Structure formats: structure tokens, C-alpha cells
């Protein structure tokens, strides 16, 4: 399963979260920072993955005891993300 978070998606998430860090929402400022452009909010990526898993019927909320995420690398805004989901969760 693939998804992409756009600049608009990042702005909408920033409005909800209150996190308007230029690294996430300002392409002009972000191009001068460490990643050379905007990157997605990590929590936004996790929430999008959970949303897709739920929509695919692979998430049983009553079976969730906790959620853990490790961010091994940044994801530039507009970069396709591949979500590998098991056939059964």
C-alpha cells in the first residue's frame, strides 16, 4: 500500500497539531535546512499508516495495547511511502 503526504497535507496537520516548524511547512526556509526541503511530521506519517490499516480492515482497535514508532530516516514531503501491512493484524 502506498501513500504520499503533500504540502497541503502537512499544512492541514500543522493546523491540527500546532506544529508550524518551517522544516515541515515552509519550502523556502526548509531548503536551507539539513534535508534540503520540507519533511513530513513523523506523527503524521504514523497516523496516516494507522488510518490506511484501519481502512483496509487490518486494524482491530480492541487488540491495540500500545503504539511504538522508530523514525530511522526523514521522509521528504511528496515522496511516496510504501506501507507493508500483514494480511492479518
GUKEBA-651234 format. One line per field, with one value per atom (N, C-alpha, C, O, CB): residue number from 1; residue in one letter; atom name; x, y, z. Coordinates in pm, whole numbers. Glycine has a CB too. Layout:
<sites>
seq <- (NUM;...)
type <- (A;...)
atom <- (CA;...)
c1 <- (X;...)
c2 <- (Y;...)
c3 <- (Z;...)
</sites>
This chain:
<sites>
seq <- (1;1;1;1;1;2;2;2;2;2;3;3;3;3;3;4;4;4;4;4;5;5;5;5;5;6;6;6;6;6;7;7;7;7;7;8;8;8;8;8;9;9;9;9;9;10;10;10;10;10;11;11;11;11;11;12;12;12;12;12;13;13;13;13;13;14;14;14;14;14;15;15;15;15;15;16;16;16;16;16;17;17;17;17;17;18;18;18;18;18;19;19;19;19;19;20;20;20;20;20;21;21;21;21;21;22;22;22;22;22;23;23;23;23;23;24;24;24;24;24;25;25;25;25;25;26;26;26;26;26;27;27;27;27;27;28;28;28;28;28;29;29;29;29;29;30;30;30;30;30;31;31;31;31;31;32;32;32;32;32;33;33;33;33;33;34;34;34;34;34;35;35;35;35;35;36;36;36;36;36;37;37;37;37;37;38;38;38;38;38;39;39;39;39;39;40;40;40;40;40;41;41;41;41;41;42;42;42;42;42;43;43;43;43;43;44;44;44;44;44;45;45;45;45;45;46;46;46;46;46;47;47;47;47;47;48;48;48;48;48;49;49;49;49;49;50;50;50;50;50;51;51;51;51;51;52;52;52;52;52;53;53;53;53;53;54;54;54;54;54;55;55;55;55;55;56;56;56;56;56;57;57;57;57;57;58;58;58;58;58;59;59;59;59;59;60;60;60;60;60;61;61;61;61;61;62;62;62;62;62;63;63;63;63;63;64;64;64;64;64;65;65;65;65;65;66;66;66;66;66;67;67;67;67;67;68;68;68;68;68;69;69;69;69;69;70;70;70;70;70;71;71;71;71;71;72;72;72;72;72;73;73;73;73;73;74;74;74;74;74;75;75;75;75;75;76;76;76;76;76;77;77;77;77;77;78;78;78;78;78;79;79;79;79;79;80;80;80;80;80;81;81;81;81;81;82;82;82;82;82;83;83;83;83;83;84;84;84;84;84;85;85;85;85;85;86;86;86;86;86;87;87;87;87;87;88;88;88;88;88;89;89;89;89;89)
type <- (X;X;X;X;X;X;X;X;X;X;X;X;X;X;X;X;X;X;X;X;X;X;X;X;X;X;X;X;X;X;X;X;X;X;X;X;X;X;X;X;X;X;X;X;X;X;X;X;X;X;X;X;X;X;X;X;X;X;X;X;X;X;X;X;X;X;X;X;X;X;X;X;X;X;X;X;X;X;X;X;X;X;X;X;X;X;X;X;X;X;X;X;X;X;X;X;X;X;X;X;X;X;X;X;X;X;X;X;X;X;X;X;X;X;X;X;X;X;X;X;X;X;X;X;X;X;X;X;X;X;X;X;X;X;X;X;X;X;X;X;X;X;X;X;X;X;X;X;X;X;X;X;X;X;X;X;X;X;X;X;X;X;X;X;X;X;X;X;X;X;X;X;X;X;X;X;X;X;X;X;X;X;X;X;X;X;X;X;X;X;X;X;X;X;X;X;X;X;X;X;X;X;X;X;X;X;X;X;X;X;X;X;X;X;X;X;X;X;X;X;X;X;X;X;X;X;X;X;X;X;X;X;X;X;X;X;X;X;X;X;X;X;X;X;X;X;X;X;X;X;X;X;X;X;X;X;X;X;X;X;X;X;X;X;X;X;X;X;X;X;X;X;X;X;X;X;X;X;X;X;X;X;X;X;X;X;X;X;X;X;X;X;X;X;X;X;X;X;X;X;X;X;X;X;X;X;X;X;X;X;X;X;X;X;X;X;X;X;X;X;X;X;X;X;X;X;X;X;X;X;X;X;X;X;X;X;X;X;X;X;X;X;X;X;X;X;X;X;X;X;X;X;X;X;X;X;X;X;X;X;X;X;X;X;X;X;X;X;X;X;X;X;X;X;X;X;X;X;X;X;X;X;X;X;X;X;X;X;X;X;X;X;X;X;X;X;X;X;X;X;X;X;X;X;X;X;X;X;X;X;X;X;X;X;X;X;X;X;X;X;X;X;X;X;X;X;X;X;X;X;X;X;X;X;X;X;X;X;X;X;X;X;X;X;X)
atom <- (N;CA;C;O;CB;N;CA;C;O;CB;N;CA;C;O;CB;N;CA;C;O;CB;N;CA;C;O;CB;N;CA;C;O;CB;N;CA;C;O;CB;N;CA;C;O;CB;N;CA;C;O;CB;N;CA;C;O;CB;N;CA;C;O;CB;N;CA;C;O;CB;N;CA;C;O;CB;N;CA;C;O;CB;N;CA;C;O;CB;N;CA;C;O;CB;N;CA;C;O;CB;N;CA;C;O;CB;N;CA;C;O;CB;N;CA;C;O;CB;N;CA;C;O;CB;N;CA;C;O;CB;N;CA;C;O;CB;N;CA;C;O;CB;N;CA;C;O;CB;N;CA;C;O;CB;N;CA;C;O;CB;N;CA;C;O;CB;N;CA;C;O;CB;N;CA;C;O;CB;N;CA;C;O;CB;N;CA;C;O;CB;N;CA;C;O;CB;N;CA;C;O;CB;N;CA;C;O;CB;N;CA;C;O;CB;N;CA;C;O;CB;N;CA;C;O;CB;N;CA;C;O;CB;N;CA;C;O;CB;N;CA;C;O;CB;N;CA;C;O;CB;N;CA;C;O;CB;N;CA;C;O;CB;N;CA;C;O;CB;N;CA;C;O;CB;N;CA;C;O;CB;N;CA;C;O;CB;N;CA;C;O;CB;N;CA;C;O;CB;N;CA;C;O;CB;N;CA;C;O;CB;N;CA;C;O;CB;N;CA;C;O;CB;N;CA;C;O;CB;N;CA;C;O;CB;N;CA;C;O;CB;N;CA;C;O;CB;N;CA;C;O;CB;N;CA;C;O;CB;N;CA;C;O;CB;N;CA;C;O;CB;N;CA;C;O;CB;N;CA;C;O;CB;N;CA;C;O;CB;N;CA;C;O;CB;N;CA;C;O;CB;N;CA;C;O;CB;N;CA;C;O;CB;N;CA;C;O;CB;N;CA;C;O;CB;N;CA;C;O;CB;N;CA;C;O;CB;N;CA;C;O;CB;N;CA;C;O;CB;N;CA;C;O;CB;N;CA;C;O;CB;N;CA;C;O;CB;N;CA;C;O;CB;N;CA;C;O;CB;N;CA;C;O;CB;N;CA;C;O;CB;N;CA;C;O;CB;N;CA;C;O;CB;N;CA;C;O;CB;N;CA;C;O;CB;N;CA;C;O;CB;N;CA;C;O;CB;N;CA;C;O;CB)
c1 <- (85;0;91;187;-97;59;139;57;-65;196;126;63;169;289;-10;124;211;147;28;236;227;179;227;346;231;133;162;189;173;45;229;249;117;116;302;8;-123;-154;-203;-234;-126;-147;-66;-116;-107;57;142;88;93;284;36;-24;-148;-169;-60;-231;-351;-313;-376;-437;-210;-164;-107;-130;-58;-34;22;-90;-78;111;-197;-310;-371;-409;-417;-380;-437;-343;-387;-471;-215;-118;-58;-9;-7;-63;1;150;219;-22;202;346;370;354;396;408;434;584;627;367;661;806;830;776;873;911;939;992;976;1038;1055;1106;993;1016;1178;872;757;668;603;675;665;562;612;533;464;739;789;901;1017;840;866;966;1085;1197;901;1062;1171;1269;1391;1116;1218;1305;1369;1487;1227;1290;1338;1450;1533;1223;1453;1559;1697;1798;1534;1703;1830;1866;1975;1825;1777;1799;1857;1884;1668;1875;1952;1902;1981;1956;1771;1720;1703;1669;1589;1725;1715;1573;1552;1784;1478;1337;1252;1303;1297;1121;1033;1027;1041;893;1007;989;857;808;1109;800;672;689;793;611;587;582;582;506;455;665;668;535;490;776;472;344;238;151;298;246;152;168;69;175;290;315;255;192;465;276;222;69;8;269;8;-138;-194;-297;-184;-127;-171;-162;-252;-85;-54;-38;-149;-205;100;-179;-287;-421;-502;-293;-445;-569;-585;-693;-573;-477;-482;-502;-578;-354;-436;-452;-597;-654;-355;-655;-794;-888;-980;-832;-865;-950;-942;-1039;-910;-827;-810;-864;-858;-663;-917;-971;-863;-889;-1056;-742;-630;-597;-496;-508;-682;-656;-776;-887;-626;-752;-858;-832;-749;-862;-901;-874;-876;-799;-975;-961;-968;-843;-824;-1090;-760;-637;-514;-404;-615;-529;-414;-384;-468;-442;-265;-220;-131;-117;-145;-72;17;69;53;133;129;186;328;353;100;419;559;608;573;648;688;742;888;929;661;966;1106;1123;1086;1202;1178;1196;1343;1428;1154;1371;1508;1560;1682;1518;1470;1510;1394;1279;1551;1428;1323;1251;1304;1383;1129;1052;1021;947;919;1079;1054;908;849;1147;851;714;702;786;674;597;574;640;624;620;714;780;684;627;910;666;579;634;754;563;543;576;508;389;532;582;525;499;588;620;377;335;312;221;207;395;379;294;335;517;175;83;67;59;-54;63;39;-103;-191;63;-124;-258;-356;-475;-255;-308;-392;-318;-200;-429;-388;-326;-368;-325;-363)
c2 <- (-116;0;124;132;-1;219;341;464;466;354;565;694;802;775;699;924;1039;1153;1180;1081;1218;1337;1460;1477;1340;1544;1663;1783;1774;1694;1893;2017;2059;2103;2129;2045;2079;1990;2039;2065;1860;1768;1813;1811;1623;1854;1898;2024;2038;1923;2116;2238;2205;2261;2337;2114;2075;2009;2035;1979;1924;1861;1966;1959;1753;2061;2167;2246;2282;2263;2273;2345;2264;2321;2375;2133;2047;2032;2033;1911;2017;1988;2113;2108;1903;2224;2347;2351;2443;2361;2252;2244;2306;2239;2096;2431;2503;2518;2616;2640;2421;2423;2439;2363;2292;2537;2558;2433;2418;2670;2346;2221;2138;2060;2139;2158;2081;2158;2096;2036;2290;2364;2479;2538;2419;2511;2626;2583;2577;2736;2554;2505;2599;2553;2481;2728;2823;2819;2812;2966;2823;2814;2676;2663;2846;2572;2434;2398;2312;2336;2462;2427;2464;2413;2497;2552;2591;2504;2519;2738;2415;2332;2197;2172;2314;2111;1987;1892;1816;1916;1892;1796;1855;1782;1741;1984;2047;2072;2112;1964;2051;2072;2029;1983;1995;2044;2007;1856;1779;2063;1817;1675;1661;1756;1621;1543;1515;1506;1463;1386;1548;1526;1374;1302;1596;1326;1183;1131;1024;1153;1204;1160;1156;1069;1254;1247;1247;1119;1059;1370;1077;952;832;746;931;828;717;716;612;726;833;840;802;736;980;843;806;655;594;880;594;449;377;279;406;425;364;380;288;427;496;522;426;371;667;407;315;171;96;327;131;-5;-27;-133;-30;72;60;53;-28;179;138;139;7;-34;254;-60;-189;-305;-421;-213;-274;-378;-457;-567;-472;-403;-474;-428;-468;-459;-345;-290;-319;-274;-137;-393;-423;-337;-374;-576;-226;-134;-201;-162;-23;-300;-367;-451;-493;-454;-474;-552;-464;-517;-645;-333;-243;-218;-164;-109;-256;-230;-107;-45;-352;-72;43;60;-28;28;172;200;251;336;306;198;239;267;196;129;370;403;441;507;518;399;436;508;456;310;629;708;697;769;857;606;581;682;697;445;749;846;942;912;775;1057;1155;1115;1040;1297;1166;1145;1284;1361;1063;1313;1443;1452;1354;1464;1569;1595;1561;1600;1743;1487;1450;1320;1276;1558;1258;1131;1015;1007;1114;925;810;723;699;725;679;592;458;454;654;350;218;162;157;124;122;66;-82;-123;136;-164;-309;-353;-343;-382;-403;-447;-599;-654;-376;-665;-810;-838;-753;-873;-958;-996;-996;-967;-1133;-1029;-1025;-951;-973;-1167;-862;-788;-847;-798;-640)
c3 <- (0;0;0;76;123;-84;-97;-62;-81;-239;-11;10;0;11;148;-21;-30;49;35;-179;133;204;126;100;353;92;13;105;226;-82;44;120;186;301;27;114;171;291;393;65;280;392;514;627;352;491;601;667;790;552;586;642;724;832;530;674;748;881;983;664;879;1003;1098;1219;972;1045;1129;1198;1315;1045;1126;1185;1300;1402;1079;1283;1388;1507;1622;1331;1479;1585;1649;1762;1530;1577;1625;1598;1641;1773;1526;1494;1357;1254;1499;1356;1230;1204;1144;1233;1248;1225;1075;995;1279;1034;891;821;700;874;896;839;777;686;947;828;779;682;597;896;691;616;529;455;710;534;458;363;403;554;237;142;122;100;10;129;108;225;204;90;346;464;474;507;592;447;464;367;397;447;251;154;206;158;19;305;365;485;542;406;525;643;604;487;720;701;682;575;520;809;544;447;307;214;494;291;161;113;-2;62;199;166;283;385;37;268;378;396;301;354;520;554;629;690;641;623;689;840;889;635;913;1057;1080;1015;1122;1171;1199;1250;1207;1300;1340;1394;1283;1284;1508;1189;1076;994;952;986;972;899;973;912;878;1104;1184;1178;1158;1331;1195;1191;1055;1047;1229;948;812;793;735;705;841;831;908;858;884;1028;1106;1036;1035;1247;978;905;787;765;856;713;598;643;580;515;749;801;845;819;919;912;956;836;834;1046;737;617;541;477;525;549;481;565;523;449;683;770;842;891;691;848;909;1050;1108;823;1104;1237;1326;1298;1229;1431;1527;1651;1734;1562;1665;1776;1913;2002;1775;1931;2061;2091;2205;2066;1991;2010;2029;2048;1892;2023;2035;2183;2256;1962;2224;2362;2368;2473;2417;2256;2250;2109;2024;2349;2086;1954;1976;2062;1875;1899;1907;1765;1671;1976;1751;1619;1632;1728;1553;1535;1526;1393;1287;1536;1398;1277;1236;1288;1299;1144;1101;999;983;1044;932;830;807;837;696;754;723;595;513;710;579;457;401;462;484;286;222;180;134;101;196;153;5;-76;180;-30;-170;-211;-325;-258;-121;-152;-125;-17;-69;-221;-197;-83;-73;-326;3;116;91;59;254;107;94;233;318;13;255;383;362;290;437;426;418;535;651;418;504;607;597;488;593;714;710;663;671;850;614;569;684;666;501;803;922;1032;1054;969;1100;1210;1343;1448;1205)
</sites>
